[in-house]
Amino acid sequence: MDRPETRYARHNEGYLAYQVVGRGAIDLVLIETWTHHLELWWEFPEIARQLRRLAGIGRLIRFDRRGTGMSDPLPADTLPDLAEQAADVVAVMDAAESERAALLGFYEGGALAIEVAATHRERCRALVLYAASARQAWAPDYPLGEPVDSILERNAQWSASVAAGDPTFAKLMAPSRAGDPVFESSFMRLSRSAVAPGAVAQYYRQSAALDVRDLLGTLRVPTLVLHRRGDRLVPPEHGRYLAEHIPGARYVELEGDDHAAFTGNADELVDDIADFLTGSRGTDPDRRLVAILFTDIVGSTERAAAVGDREWRALLDQHDAIVRRELARFGGNEIDHTGDGFLASFATPTDAIRAASAAHDALRSIDVSIRAGVHVGEVEVRGRNLGGLAIHISARVMSVAGAGETVVSSAVEQILAGTGYRFDDRGDHELKGVPGRWRLYAVRP
């Protein structure tokens, strides 16, 4: 999934940065913490994975709140109140052409999501709250809260931590990643990019003063409240309070100590959201079932020695152009070029076999022979690259083929049974580094 384009919604003489990613029958609006940056967040692998998974549920709309990330800055010591911020959310939805959406309120973004759901009911179809609270500060009728002085002191420490590059707060956010220097340094760098250290206290001072308890009983949308049992920053009692006071709310308490939604059992968290909104657990966008084609020039070393470097280079260039043409012709996605061979993925094994067959035929014009191997399996998607055992199996299948042959795994042979393809049984093989024995088949011309 490519990174989405950042766009701008105009509201109250200012601009709010937002992105839309994914597609589906429902819209999701993600309302997160003040510490946020639309574009740089994609550089954090754990966050990027969670965003891709959420976008697998429906069309995901996310934005930078006023004064943070890529949205317009605010004058010093000023912040819009909760009603104004709710209007910001509606403005972003309007710009993204979203009539109604499921609101996902994470962290202190939960209070804003509750405000939108209560005051703009026609725009909200469901509400999901994670690590949220109706109120942060202690009060005689809200003993779950923390003394205001303690909240403000922690916010001041957070400001100093961001300014100094001290990972202490990163450890509070994600205890499961404590001691991981790459995670901690990346977390601090992205935090500094989202909010200037001097502004952190200003933003979170407002969050500490919020109280949306009077809105909870007015909510009339399906609501899911998620919380981790060991959250040190927002203890789960806050989540239980929300679920008890929102009519019909469902409460799910997850294992773990992390406050950050994108660490720990992050996949389980998204699965619960997907199940609540769609009735089925989420899919993994980083794994995909594909047909994989490997090709390799037969006798390349001997041919290079016979014709010399210059002529061999010219032959390789011709080979590359021909194979790329046939890959593209049948919908192949070139993953890697190995010097004298290619790794490509296809939507179906039929397309992969047809591309291999066409390449065999076309390469005869330059007197070059290749071998090809095709397998079908799940792969791990890593940007434009693919990984996983299925890739290794495809390479090993190819190694069994002779000049001008395409050999396939039993998985391909079974999928294509009854389609008119004919295969010659090549028997069982041990594929180096791959468990078990594999039955292989050669495609008849």
CORCOR-V198165 format. One record per backbone hydrogen bond with DSSP energy under -0.5 kcal/mol. NH is the residue of the N-H (numbers start at 1). CO is the residue of the C=O. If there is no record, write none. Layout:
nh->NH co->CO
nh->NH co->CO
//
This chain:
nh->7 co->18
nh->9 co->16
nh->11 co->14
nh->14 co->11
nh->16 co->9
nh->17 co->15
nh->18 co->7
nh->19 co->62
nh->21 co->60
nh->23 co->55
nh->28 co->59
nh->29 co->102
nh->30 co->28
nh->30 co->61
nh->31 co->29
nh->31 co->104
nh->32 co->30
nh->36 co->34
nh->41 co->37
nh->42 co->39
nh->43 co->40
nh->44 co->41
nh->45 co->43
nh->48 co->44
nh->49 co->45
nh->50 co->46
nh->51 co->47
nh->52 co->48
nh->53 co->49
nh->54 co->50
nh->55 co->51
nh->56 co->52
nh->56 co->53
nh->57 co->54
nh->58 co->54
nh->59 co->26
nh->60 co->21
nh->60 co->58
nh->61 co->28
nh->61 co->59
nh->62 co->19
nh->63 co->30
nh->64 co->17
nh->65 co->63
nh->67 co->72
nh->68 co->65
nh->69 co->194
nh->71 co->68
nh->72 co->15
nh->78 co->75
nh->85 co->81
nh->86 co->82
nh->87 co->83
nh->88 co->84
nh->89 co->85
nh->90 co->86
nh->91 co->87
nh->92 co->88
nh->93 co->89
nh->94 co->90
nh->95 co->91
nh->96 co->92
nh->97 co->94
nh->98 co->93
nh->99 co->97
nh->101 co->123
nh->102 co->27
nh->103 co->101
nh->103 co->126
nh->104 co->29
nh->104 co->102
nh->105 co->103
nh->105 co->128
nh->106 co->31
nh->106 co->104
nh->107 co->130
nh->109 co->106
nh->110 co->107
nh->111 co->108
nh->112 co->108
nh->113 co->109
nh->114 co->110
nh->115 co->111
nh->116 co->112
nh->117 co->113
nh->118 co->114
nh->119 co->115
nh->120 co->116
nh->123 co->120
nh->124 co->121
nh->125 co->101
nh->125 co->123
nh->126 co->101
nh->127 co->222
nh->128 co->103
nh->129 co->224
nh->130 co->105
nh->131 co->226
nh->136 co->210
nh->137 co->208
nh->138 co->146
nh->139 co->142
nh->142 co->139
nh->145 co->142
nh->146 co->136
nh->150 co->147
nh->151 co->147
nh->152 co->148
nh->153 co->149
nh->154 co->150
nh->155 co->151
nh->156 co->152
nh->157 co->153
nh->158 co->154
nh->159 co->155
nh->160 co->156
nh->161 co->157
nh->162 co->158
nh->163 co->159
nh->164 co->160
nh->165 co->161
nh->166 co->161
nh->169 co->166
nh->171 co->167
nh->172 co->168
nh->173 co->169
nh->174 co->170
nh->177 co->174
nh->178 co->175
nh->180 co->177
nh->181 co->179
nh->184 co->180
nh->185 co->181
nh->186 co->182
nh->187 co->183
nh->188 co->184
nh->189 co->185
nh->190 co->186
nh->191 co->187
nh->192 co->188
nh->193 co->189
nh->194 co->190
nh->194 co->191
nh->195 co->191
nh->199 co->196
nh->200 co->196
nh->200 co->197
nh->201 co->197
nh->203 co->199
nh->204 co->200
nh->205 co->201
nh->206 co->202
nh->207 co->203
nh->208 co->204
nh->209 co->205
nh->209 co->206
nh->210 co->206
nh->210 co->207
nh->212 co->134
nh->215 co->212
nh->216 co->212
nh->216 co->213
nh->217 co->213
nh->218 co->215
nh->219 co->215
nh->219 co->216
nh->222 co->125
nh->224 co->127
nh->225 co->250
nh->226 co->129
nh->226 co->224
nh->227 co->252
nh->229 co->254
nh->230 co->256
nh->231 co->228
nh->232 co->257
nh->238 co->235
nh->239 co->235
nh->240 co->236
nh->241 co->237
nh->242 co->238
nh->243 co->239
nh->244 co->240
nh->245 co->241
nh->245 co->242
nh->246 co->242
nh->247 co->216
nh->247 co->245
nh->249 co->246
nh->250 co->223
nh->252 co->225
nh->254 co->227
nh->254 co->252
nh->259 co->173
nh->260 co->173
nh->263 co->260
nh->266 co->264
nh->269 co->265
nh->270 co->266
nh->271 co->267
nh->272 co->268
nh->273 co->269
nh->274 co->270
nh->275 co->271
nh->276 co->272
nh->277 co->273
nh->278 co->274
nh->279 co->274
nh->279 co->275
nh->280 co->274
nh->285 co->283
nh->287 co->284
nh->288 co->379
nh->290 co->288
nh->290 co->377
nh->291 co->346
nh->292 co->375
nh->293 co->344
nh->294 co->373
nh->295 co->342
nh->296 co->371
nh->297 co->340
nh->298 co->369
nh->300 co->297
nh->303 co->299
nh->304 co->300
nh->305 co->301
nh->306 co->302
nh->307 co->303
nh->308 co->304
nh->312 co->308
nh->313 co->309
nh->314 co->310
nh->315 co->311
nh->316 co->312
nh->317 co->313
nh->318 co->314
nh->319 co->315
nh->320 co->316
nh->321 co->317
nh->322 co->318
nh->323 co->319
nh->324 co->320
nh->325 co->321
nh->326 co->322
nh->327 co->323
nh->328 co->324
nh->329 co->325
nh->330 co->326
nh->331 co->328
nh->332 co->327
nh->333 co->345
nh->334 co->332
nh->335 co->343
nh->336 co->343
nh->338 co->336
nh->338 co->341
nh->340 co->338
nh->342 co->295
nh->343 co->336
nh->344 co->293
nh->345 co->333
nh->346 co->291
nh->352 co->348
nh->353 co->349
nh->354 co->350
nh->355 co->351
nh->356 co->352
nh->357 co->353
nh->358 co->354
nh->359 co->355
nh->360 co->356
nh->361 co->357
nh->362 co->358
nh->363 co->359
nh->364 co->360
nh->364 co->361
nh->365 co->362
nh->366 co->363
nh->367 co->364
nh->368 co->363
nh->371 co->296
nh->372 co->405
nh->373 co->294
nh->374 co->407
nh->375 co->292
nh->377 co->290
nh->379 co->288
nh->380 co->387
nh->381 co->286
nh->381 co->379
nh->382 co->380
nh->382 co->385
nh->385 co->382
nh->387 co->380
nh->390 co->378
nh->391 co->388
nh->392 co->388
nh->393 co->389
nh->394 co->390
nh->395 co->391
nh->396 co->392
nh->397 co->393
nh->398 co->394
nh->399 co->395
nh->400 co->396
nh->400 co->397
nh->401 co->397
nh->401 co->398
nh->404 co->370
nh->405 co->402
nh->407 co->372
nh->408 co->441
nh->409 co->374
nh->410 co->439
nh->412 co->409
nh->413 co->409
nh->414 co->410
nh->415 co->411
nh->416 co->412
nh->417 co->414
nh->419 co->416
nh->421 co->416
nh->424 co->442
nh->425 co->423
nh->426 co->440
nh->429 co->438
nh->431 co->429
nh->431 co->436
nh->432 co->430
nh->434 co->431
nh->438 co->429
nh->440 co->427
nh->441 co->408
nh->442 co->424
nh->443 co->406
nh->444 co->422
//
